[in-house]
Amino acid sequence: MIRLYLAGIRFRYIEAGVPNPWQVTVSVPLVRVNLLLRAIKRNQGRGTRPRCAFTADIIYLMFSTLELGVFTQFIDILMQTVVLVAFFGFLCCGEFTVRSYGAFNRDFHLCIEDVSFQGDAQVLLRLKSSKSDQFREGVVIRLFRNDRMCPVQSLKRYLSLRVALRPRPSLGDPLFVTKGNLPLTRSVFLQYLRRLVCSLGLSSFQFTGHSFRIGAATSAANAGIQDHMIKALGRWSSDSYLRYFHTSGMSVRSAHSTLASSF
């Protein structure tokens, strides 16, 4: 807040054609001002926004609530699908949304072509880039069917409804869109998410788009899933032994079933 006021004073000086008051010359700043700001920051500490986890029990409440109806039919199914895919896929918000409508890029963002169903039991989701994939090598996420809150069936249902609203969508079109066929942006998704969380009687301030990834890891740990499996599911590579560990499809399927029944 202090820096905001100082920026306002600086702006008024510049607007009036007067030199920057926080610099003795063009290249020499007022050292005491900067030292004072650093001291205040150190004394106050760094404020952090609490980020609670969307654990399996909350995900099930969200899934069940959307089944009864919160928004329109299309948005309910869209949110239901995104919630399940984000949870079981250990996804960050930026991996299934775009920054703005015009920011969508087929080469980086999730498209319809990135979804591949393997019968009724499994779906492959190809992430072309992600926060944990800095060199954009791409990764394929496997989602398996379960009997409580199934991401596979939900994704099929969503795509069927989307085709009904707009026949023959292009394979390069965004995977998740709003009813106006616009890419699902982070801000729009978070607006829907806050309304959904509030309908459950929870504080929306405590949850963010990253709460799915945190919740999936937390639920997996609480369910007794081994550390190496959690790291493999979340695509973490902090431990060198992970590069030698091969995660089979059956192992991922078993972990997903355990997650779905972890409460």
N, C-alpha and C positions, 0 to 999 in steps of 0.2 A: 504493500500500500504506500509506503514511504517513497519507493522508487516511482510509483505512479504519479504522486504529487510533484516530485522533482522533474519528471518528464514533462508534466504540464507547464511548469515554470520555464523550463528550457524551450519548449515550443513557443511560448509567448515572447520570449526574448528573440528567438530566431525570426518569428513573424514580424516583429518590430524592427528587424534589421540590426539588432544588437548582438554582439558576440556571445557565444555560449558561456553562461555564468559559471559553469562547473569546470572550466579550463582556464588556466592562467594564460596560456597561448594556445595555438591550434593543436600542438602536439603534447602539451604538458597539462595533465589533469590536476585537479585539486586533490592532492593525496589524502589530506585529512578527511575530506568528505567520503572518499572510498573506504578508508580505514574505519570510519564511524559506521558506515553501512554494514561492513563485514562484521564488526563487533556486535551490532544489534542482531544480525542474522544468527551469529553464533550463540548469543545469549537466549534468543527465542527458540532456537532449535528449528529443525525442518519439519513442517507440518505434513502429515501423510493422511490421505483419505483412506478410511477403513475399507478393505475389500473382502467382503464375506464370500463364502463359497456356495455355489449352487450344487449342493450334495444330492445324492440319488433320491432322497425322500422329497426334497424341494422340486427336483425335476419331475418326479411323478405327480406332485400336486399341480404343477404347471401344465403338464400333459393332460391330466384329468379335467382341469378347469377349462382348458381350451376345447376339450372334447364337448363340454356342455355349452360353450359359446361365450366369447368375450367381445370380439370384434365382428367383422363380417365373416361369412363362411370362408372366403379365400384367405383372408388375413389370419384367421384361426388356424387353418391348415398350414399356411406358410410358417407361422410362428411355431407351431407344434413340430414341424419338420426341422426347422433351424435349431430349435432347442435340443432335440434329440441328436441331431448330427453333430452339433457343437459339443455336446456332453460326451457322447461315445467316441467321437473323433479327437477329443482333447484339443479342440480348436480355440484359437484366439479370435477376437471379434474381427480383426483385420483380415483374417483368412477366409471369411465368407461374406464380407461386406465391402463396399467401395467408399472412398472418401466423399465423392460427390457424383451426381448423375453423369457428368461429362468425363469423369475420371476412369470409367470402365475401359479395360484393355483386355482383349481376348488372350493376349500372350501371357498375362499375369494373373487374371482373376478367374474364379470358378465359372465354368460354362456348362451348358447341357452336355457337351461332348466329353466332359470330364467324369461323367457318371456311367458306370458299366455294371448292370445287374447280372449276377451269376445265379440264375434261377430265382427262387423265392427266399433263399436262405442267406444270401450275401450280396453286398454291393461294394464296388470298388470306387473310391473317390480320389481323383488325381489332383493333388495340389501342385501347381506349377511353380509357385514361390510362396515362401512363408518367412516369418521372423527367424525361425531356427534353421532356415535354409538360405544362408546369405549368398551362396554361389548359384542359386536358382537351378539346382540339379533336378528338382522335382521329387515328389514322394507320393506313393500310392497308399491310401488309408483304407483298411478293410473294416467294414461294418457288418455285423452279423445279426440275424433275426433273434429276438427273444420274445417271451410270452407276456411281458408286462408293459413295456413301452418300446416298441420296435422301430428303430430308425429306417430299416429297409422298407417296411410296409408304409410307413409315413411318407417316405420319399417317393414311392410309387404313387401313392394317393395324391400327393402334391403335383407331380408331373402330369398325371392324368387330368386333374382339374385345370391346370395351366393350359394344356393343349385344347381343352374344351372351350376355354375363354378366348384363346387365340390359336386357331389351327395352324399346324405346320410351322412351329417356331424353328429358327435356324439353330444348328448345332453350336454355333459360335455365340449364341445369345447368352446373357447372364443366367446362371442357374437359379438364383433367387431374385425375384422381382416383386414389385408391388402390383396392385390390381391394374394400374395404368401402364403396366409392362415396362416400368422404369427399374433400373438396377437398385437392389436393396442397399441403401447407404447406411453408414454407421449411425448417423444421427436419427434417421427414421427408425431403424431397428431398436435403438436405445429408448426412443419414445414409446414404442409398443411394449418393450420390455418393462419399463417403469410402470406403465398402466397394469400390466399383467402381475407384476410383483405386488403392487398396491392392492390388487383384487384378492391377493392371498393374505392380506393383513400384515405384510412385511414392509420394512422401510426400504424404499427404492434407493435411498442415498448410500446404503451399505453395499450395494451390488454394482458391478461394472460388466462390461463386455468380456473381461478377463475372468469373471467368476465361474464360467463354465469349465475352463481349463483347470483352475484351482480346485473346483468342486469334484471334477473327475478324478484328479490325483488324490484328493482327500478321501473320497469314497472308496477308491481302490485300496488305499492303505488301510482304512478301517475294515475293509472286507477281507484283509489278509492276503491280498495279491502281492507277490514278491516284488522287491524293489526293482530288479532288472526288467520285469515285465512292465511296471509302471513307467519306467524311463523309456522303454521301447514304444509303449503306447503313446506317450507324450512327445516322442522324438527328441528327448534330451540326450546329449552326448558328453556330459561332464566327466563320466568315468570311461577310461580308455578300454576297459574290457567289453564295453557294449559293441565295439566294432567287430568283435569276434563272435558275438551272440546272434544266432539266427532265430528269429521269431516265426514259428510256423503258424499257418492259418488256423489250425485246431487250437493252438494256445491262445490266440487272439479271441477266437470264438468263445472259449471257456471263460476268459477274463470278462468279456462282455456280458455273458450270462450271470457271472458272479456280481458284476456291477448292478445289473438290473434287479437282483434279489438281495441287495446289500442292506436292506432296512426292513 
